[in-house]
């Protein structure tokens, strides 16, 4: 269940999923990226470890399971 506590009236949504296929037969070509016509690959500048932003520590939830 999703509960948006920061929105007015705290709306909630629930999804019930069924008929799961845990062994689907998928073709490998389904996972091949084919770029659209006219796009160009751009070069990224590598970030040095010393320039990377520091990770923020995770906040622990109070009064609940983590």
GUDREN-576892 format. One line per field, with one value per atom (N, C-alpha, C): residue number from 0; residue in three letters; atom name; x, y, z. Coordinates in Angstrom, 1 decimal, decimal comma, padded with zeros to 4 digits. Each point is the difference from the previous one (the first is absolute). Layout:
<pts>
seq <- c(NUM / ...)
type <- c(ALA / ...)
atom <- c(CA / ...)
east <- c(X / ...)
north <- c(Y / ...)
up <- c(Z / ...)
</pts>
This chain:
<pts>
seq <- c(0 / 0 / 0 / 1 / 1 / 1 / 2 / 2 / 2 / 3 / 3 / 3 / 4 / 4 / 4 / 5 / 5 / 5 / 6 / 6 / 6 / 7 / 7 / 7 / 8 / 8 / 8 / 9 / 9 / 9 / 10 / 10 / 10 / 11 / 11 / 11 / 12 / 12 / 12 / 13 / 13 / 13 / 14 / 14 / 14 / 15 / 15 / 15 / 16 / 16 / 16 / 17 / 17 / 17 / 18 / 18 / 18 / 19 / 19 / 19 / 20 / 20 / 20 / 21 / 21 / 21 / 22 / 22 / 22 / 23 / 23 / 23 / 24 / 24 / 24 / 25 / 25 / 25 / 26 / 26 / 26 / 27 / 27 / 27 / 28 / 28 / 28 / 29 / 29 / 29 / 30 / 30 / 30 / 31 / 31 / 31 / 32 / 32 / 32 / 33 / 33 / 33 / 34 / 34 / 34 / 35 / 35 / 35 / 36 / 36 / 36 / 37 / 37 / 37 / 38 / 38 / 38 / 39 / 39 / 39 / 40 / 40 / 40 / 41 / 41 / 41 / 42 / 42 / 42 / 43 / 43 / 43 / 44 / 44 / 44 / 45 / 45 / 45 / 46 / 46 / 46 / 47 / 47 / 47 / 48 / 48 / 48 / 49 / 49 / 49 / 50 / 50 / 50 / 51 / 51 / 51 / 52 / 52 / 52 / 53 / 53 / 53 / 54 / 54 / 54 / 55 / 55 / 55 / 56 / 56 / 56 / 57 / 57 / 57 / 58 / 58 / 58 / 59 / 59 / 59 / 60 / 60 / 60 / 61 / 61 / 61 / 62 / 62 / 62 / 63 / 63 / 63 / 64 / 64 / 64 / 65 / 65 / 65)
type <- c(UNK / UNK / UNK / UNK / UNK / UNK / UNK / UNK / UNK / UNK / UNK / UNK / UNK / UNK / UNK / UNK / UNK / UNK / UNK / UNK / UNK / UNK / UNK / UNK / UNK / UNK / UNK / UNK / UNK / UNK / UNK / UNK / UNK / UNK / UNK / UNK / UNK / UNK / UNK / UNK / UNK / UNK / UNK / UNK / UNK / UNK / UNK / UNK / UNK / UNK / UNK / UNK / UNK / UNK / UNK / UNK / UNK / UNK / UNK / UNK / UNK / UNK / UNK / UNK / UNK / UNK / UNK / UNK / UNK / UNK / UNK / UNK / UNK / UNK / UNK / UNK / UNK / UNK / UNK / UNK / UNK / UNK / UNK / UNK / UNK / UNK / UNK / UNK / UNK / UNK / UNK / UNK / UNK / UNK / UNK / UNK / UNK / UNK / UNK / UNK / UNK / UNK / UNK / UNK / UNK / UNK / UNK / UNK / UNK / UNK / UNK / UNK / UNK / UNK / UNK / UNK / UNK / UNK / UNK / UNK / UNK / UNK / UNK / UNK / UNK / UNK / UNK / UNK / UNK / UNK / UNK / UNK / UNK / UNK / UNK / UNK / UNK / UNK / UNK / UNK / UNK / UNK / UNK / UNK / UNK / UNK / UNK / UNK / UNK / UNK / UNK / UNK / UNK / UNK / UNK / UNK / UNK / UNK / UNK / UNK / UNK / UNK / UNK / UNK / UNK / UNK / UNK / UNK / UNK / UNK / UNK / UNK / UNK / UNK / UNK / UNK / UNK / UNK / UNK / UNK / UNK / UNK / UNK / UNK / UNK / UNK / UNK / UNK / UNK / UNK / UNK / UNK / UNK / UNK / UNK / UNK / UNK / UNK)
atom <- c(N / CA / C / N / CA / C / N / CA / C / N / CA / C / N / CA / C / N / CA / C / N / CA / C / N / CA / C / N / CA / C / N / CA / C / N / CA / C / N / CA / C / N / CA / C / N / CA / C / N / CA / C / N / CA / C / N / CA / C / N / CA / C / N / CA / C / N / CA / C / N / CA / C / N / CA / C / N / CA / C / N / CA / C / N / CA / C / N / CA / C / N / CA / C / N / CA / C / N / CA / C / N / CA / C / N / CA / C / N / CA / C / N / CA / C / N / CA / C / N / CA / C / N / CA / C / N / CA / C / N / CA / C / N / CA / C / N / CA / C / N / CA / C / N / CA / C / N / CA / C / N / CA / C / N / CA / C / N / CA / C / N / CA / C / N / CA / C / N / CA / C / N / CA / C / N / CA / C / N / CA / C / N / CA / C / N / CA / C / N / CA / C / N / CA / C / N / CA / C / N / CA / C / N / CA / C / N / CA / C / N / CA / C / N / CA / C / N / CA / C / N / CA / C / N / CA / C / N / CA / C)
east <- c(000,8 / -000,8 / 000,9 / -000,4 / 000,7 / -000,8 / 000,6 / -000,6 / 000,8 / -000,6 / 000,7 / -000,4 / 000,9 / -000,3 / 000,2 / 000,8 / 000,2 / -001,0 / -001,0 / -001,0 / -001,3 / -000,8 / -001,2 / -000,9 / -000,5 / -000,9 / 000,8 / 001,3 / 000,8 / -000,6 / -000,1 / -000,6 / 000,8 / -000,7 / 000,6 / -000,4 / 000,9 / -000,3 / 000,5 / -000,8 / 000,3 / 000,0 / 001,0 / 000,0 / 000,0 / -000,8 / -000,1 / 000,5 / 001,1 / 000,6 / -000,2 / -000,4 / -000,2 / 000,5 / -000,1 / 000,4 / 001,5 / 000,9 / 001,4 / 000,6 / 000,9 / 000,7 / 001,5 / 000,5 / 001,3 / 001,0 / -000,4 / 000,9 / -000,4 / 000,0 / -000,5 / 001,0 / -000,5 / 000,9 / 000,1 / 001,1 / 000,3 / 001,1 / -000,1 / 001,0 / 001,1 / 001,3 / 001,1 / -000,1 / -000,6 / -000,1 / -000,9 / -000,8 / -000,9 / 000,9 / 001,2 / 000,8 / 001,2 / -000,1 / 001,0 / -000,5 / 000,9 / -000,3 / 000,2 / -001,0 / 000,2 / -000,3 / 001,0 / -000,2 / -000,9 / -000,8 / -000,8 / 000,9 / -000,5 / 000,8 / 000,3 / 001,2 / 000,4 / 000,6 / 000,0 / 000,7 / 001,5 / 000,7 / 001,4 / 000,5 / 001,0 / 000,6 / 000,8 / -000,1 / 000,8 / 001,1 / 001,1 / 001,0 / -000,1 / 000,1 / -000,1 / 001,4 / 000,2 / 001,3 / 000,0 / 000,9 / 000,0 / 000,2 / -000,7 / 000,1 / 001,0 / 001,0 / 001,0 / -000,7 / 000,5 / -000,6 / 000,0 / 001,0 / 000,1 / -001,0 / -000,5 / -001,0 / -001,4 / -000,2 / -001,4 / -000,6 / -001,3 / -000,7 / 000,0 / 000,1 / 000,0 / -001,5 / 000,0 / -001,4 / -000,5 / -001,3 / -000,6 / -000,4 / 000,3 / -000,4 / -001,5 / -000,5 / -001,4 / -000,6 / -001,2 / -000,7 / -000,8 / 000,1 / -000,8 / -001,4 / -000,9 / -001,4 / -000,2 / -000,8 / -000,3 / -001,3 / 000,0 / -001,2 / -000,5 / 000,8 / -000,5 / 001,1 / -000,3 / 001,0 / 000,8 / 001,3 / 000,9 / 000,4)
north <- c(-001,2 / 001,2 / 001,2 / 001,0 / 001,3 / 001,0 / 000,8 / 001,0 / 001,3 / 001,0 / 001,3 / 000,9 / -000,1 / 000,8 / 001,5 / 000,4 / 001,4 / 000,7 / -000,7 / 000,6 / 000,2 / 001,0 / 000,2 / -001,2 / -000,4 / -001,1 / -001,3 / 000,0 / -001,3 / -001,1 / 000,2 / -001,0 / -001,3 / -001,1 / -001,3 / -000,8 / -000,9 / -000,9 / -001,4 / -001,0 / -001,4 / -000,7 / -000,9 / -000,8 / -001,4 / -000,8 / -001,5 / -000,6 / -000,7 / -000,6 / -001,5 / -000,6 / -001,5 / -000,5 / -001,3 / -000,8 / 000,3 / 000,0 / 000,3 / -001,2 / 000,4 / -001,0 / 000,1 / -001,0 / 000,1 / -000,6 / -000,6 / -000,5 / 000,4 / 001,3 / 000,4 / -000,4 / -000,3 / -000,3 / 001,3 / 000,7 / 001,3 / -000,1 / 000,6 / 000,0 / 001,0 / -000,3 / 000,9 / 001,4 / 000,0 / 001,2 / 001,0 / -000,4 / 000,9 / 001,0 / -000,4 / 000,8 / 000,7 / 000,0 / 000,7 / 001,4 / 001,0 / 001,4 / 000,4 / 000,5 / 000,5 / 001,5 / 000,8 / 001,5 / 000,4 / 001,1 / 000,5 / 000,7 / 000,1 / 000,6 / 001,5 / 000,4 / 001,4 / 000,3 / -000,9 / 000,3 / -000,1 / 000,7 / -000,1 / -000,4 / -000,8 / -000,4 / 001,2 / 000,3 / 001,1 / -000,6 / 000,8 / -000,5 / 000,6 / -000,8 / 000,5 / 000,2 / 001,0 / 000,2 / -000,8 / -000,9 / -000,8 / 000,9 / -000,4 / 000,7 / -000,7 / 000,8 / -000,5 / -000,3 / -001,0 / -000,4 / 001,2 / 000,8 / 001,2 / 001,1 / 000,0 / 001,0 / -000,5 / -001,3 / -000,5 / 000,4 / 000,3 / 000,5 / -001,2 / 000,4 / -001,0 / -000,5 / -001,3 / -000,6 / 000,4 / 000,3 / 000,3 / -001,3 / 000,0 / -001,2 / -000,2 / -001,2 / -000,3 / 000,3 / 000,6 / 000,3 / -001,2 / -000,4 / -001,1 / 000,4 / -000,8 / 000,3 / -000,2 / 000,9 / -000,1 / -000,8 / -000,9 / -000,8 / -001,0 / -000,3 / -001,0 / -001,0 / -000,9 / -001,0 / 000,6 / -000,3 / 000,5 / -001,1)
up <- c(000,0 / 000,0 / 000,0 / -000,8 / 000,0 / 000,8 / 000,8 / 000,7 / -000,1 / -000,7 / -000,1 / 001,2 / 001,0 / 001,2 / -000,1 / -001,1 / -000,1 / -000,9 / -000,6 / -000,8 / 000,8 / -000,4 / 000,7 / 000,0 / 001,2 / 000,2 / 000,0 / -000,2 / 000,0 / -000,8 / -001,4 / -000,8 / 000,1 / -000,2 / 000,0 / -001,2 / -000,4 / -001,1 / 000,4 / -000,5 / 000,3 / -001,4 / -000,2 / -001,2 / 000,3 / -000,6 / 000,2 / -001,3 / 000,1 / -001,2 / 000,1 / -001,2 / 000,0 / -001,3 / -000,1 / -001,2 / -000,4 / 001,0 / -000,3 / -000,8 / -000,9 / -000,8 / 000,4 / 000,9 / 000,5 / -000,9 / -001,2 / -000,9 / -001,4 / -000,3 / -001,4 / -001,0 / -001,2 / -001,2 / -000,8 / 000,2 / -000,6 / -001,0 / -001,2 / -001,0 / 000,5 / -000,2 / 000,4 / -000,8 / -001,1 / -000,8 / 000,7 / 000,9 / 000,8 / 000,8 / 000,4 / 000,8 / -000,7 / -001,3 / -000,8 / -000,3 / 000,3 / -000,2 / -001,5 / -000,7 / -001,3 / 000,0 / -000,2 / 000,1 / -001,1 / 000,2 / -001,1 / -001,0 / -001,2 / -001,1 / 000,3 / -000,3 / 000,2 / 001,3 / 001,0 / 001,2 / 000,0 / 000,8 / 000,1 / 001,3 / 000,1 / 001,3 / 000,5 / 001,3 / 000,5 / 001,0 / 000,1 / 000,9 / 001,3 / 001,1 / 001,3 / 000,6 / 000,8 / 000,6 / 001,3 / 000,2 / 001,3 / 001,2 / 001,1 / 001,2 / 000,9 / 000,5 / 001,0 / 001,3 / 000,7 / 001,3 / 000,9 / 000,0 / 000,9 / -000,4 / -001,2 / -000,4 / 000,2 / 000,2 / 000,2 / 001,3 / 000,0 / 001,2 / 001,0 / 001,3 / 001,1 / 000,1 / 000,3 / 000,2 / 001,4 / 000,0 / 001,3 / 000,7 / 001,4 / 000,7 / 000,0 / 000,0 / 000,0 / 001,4 / -000,1 / 001,3 / 000,4 / 001,3 / 000,5 / 000,3 / -000,3 / 000,3 / 001,5 / 000,6 / 001,4 / 000,2 / 001,0 / 000,4 / -001,0 / -001,0 / -001,0 / -000,3 / -000,9 / -000,5 / -001,0 / -000,1 / -001,1 / -000,9)
</pts>
